[in-house]
Amino acid sequence: MKSFFKPPAPGFDDPLGMLHACHERILERLETLERLPEHLSRRGADPDARHAAERILDYFDRAAPHHHADEDTDLFPLLLGCRDRAEWDTRLPLWLEQLSAEHPGLERGWATLRPRLEAVVRGDNDAMPRAVEWIASTRRHLDLEEEHVLPLARRLLNADELRSLGRAMATRRDVALSHG
């Protein structure tokens, strides 16, 4: 029997699992964002639409900035320090450079969408344009991370590096860890 509940999200002791879980939540919000304009045209800014807009706003305002910093400040430099390891992939530096370069554009795209979602929360039926290009860019970005970077990180990073990454991610979120 399939459970109706999702398993608990990974913790800071599994930082790569946390990044993957974040990607899954981003994809969920993108799917909602794709459906929102049609919903608004059919049913207006009803409670469902307003709640959906609030959830998208909450996630991208709260979690996404931390996520980009987790990657740019901590994960990517750790990975670049693994050049001498057998599992190294020579394409990794180019992938990381591309991903880091995309973060500001994704953030600018979010800044453009944000006021539109706030208007939906206030009940504006006509506020939400289709965000096709931003959604597609975000999906391509996540695909590169999920298909190449995270699997490589799982092979390249050792336990000490993963602990360091988890500590940095916790610190960024002002979470005190009970272990070393």
C-alpha positions, -999 to 999 in steps of 0.1 A, spaced: 0 0 0 14 34 -10 17 59 19 -1 91 17 27 109 35 60 119 22 90 106 41 107 132 63 131 155 45 168 148 49 186 167 76 219 185 77 237 152 82 227 145 45 234 178 28 232 163 -7 199 148 1 187 182 14 197 198 -19 179 170 -38 148 175 -17 149 212 -23 150 205 -61 119 184 -57 101 212 -38 111 237 -65 97 214 -92 64 211 -72 62 249 -71 69 252 -108 41 228 -116 17 249 -95 30 280 -112 23 264 -146 -13 256 -136 -20 290 -119 -28 312 -150 -54 287 -163 -69 284 -129 -72 322 -126 -88 324 -160 -114 298 -151 -120 304 -114 -104 337 -106 -83 344 -75 -103 320 -53 -89 307 -21 -71 278 -39 -53 302 -62 -44 326 -33 -31 297 -12 -11 284 -42 4 318 -47 13 321 -10 30 287 -10 51 296 -41 60 330 -26 69 314 8 92 288 -8 110 310 -32 114 339 -7 126 317 21 144 287 8 157 295 -27 182 322 -16 198 298 8 199 271 -18 219 292 -43 243 301 -15 246 265 -4 258 257 -40 279 288 -49 296 293 -15 300 258 -2 292 228 -26 308 241 -58 341 251 -42 342 217 -24 337 199 -57 364 220 -74 388 208 -47 384 172 -58 403 174 -91 428 148 -81 402 121 -73 396 91 -95 359 99 -100 366 135 -113 348 145 -145 366 171 -166 332 187 -175 325 195 -138 342 230 -138 322 241 -168 289 228 -153 296 246 -121 305 278 -139 273 276 -159 251 269 -128 267 298 -109 262 321 -138 226 311 -141 217 319 -104 215 357 -108 192 354 -139 169 330 -121 168 354 -91 160 383 -115 132 362 -130 118 355 -96 119 392 -87 98 398 -118 72 371 -109 70 379 -72 48 410 -74 25 392 -97 20 364 -72 15 390 -44 -13 405 -65 -29 370 -68 -27 367 -30 -46 400 -28 -73 387 -52 -62 400 -86 -75 377 -113 -54 392 -141 -20 394 -124 -4 362 -133 12 358 -168 25 325 -179 61 322 -167 70 297 -194 106 309 -200 115 312 -164 100 278 -156 119 262 -185 152 279 -174 147 267 -139 139 232 -150 170 230 -173 191 243 -143 178 216 -120 182 189 -146 219 197 -149 223 196 -111 203 164 -107 217 145 -137 253 154 -133 264 175 -104 247 158 -74 256 123 -86 292 133 -90 292 150 -56 280 118 -40 310 100 -55 336 127 -50 329 141 -15 341 122 16 324 121 50 343 150 64 335 172 34 298 163 37 298 171 74 314 205 66 288 211 39 260 202 63 274 225 90 277 254 65 241 249 54 228 248 90 248 279 99 233 298 69 199 290 83 208 298 119 203 261 129 224 248 158 236 213 153 239 190 183 268 170 169 303 179 156 
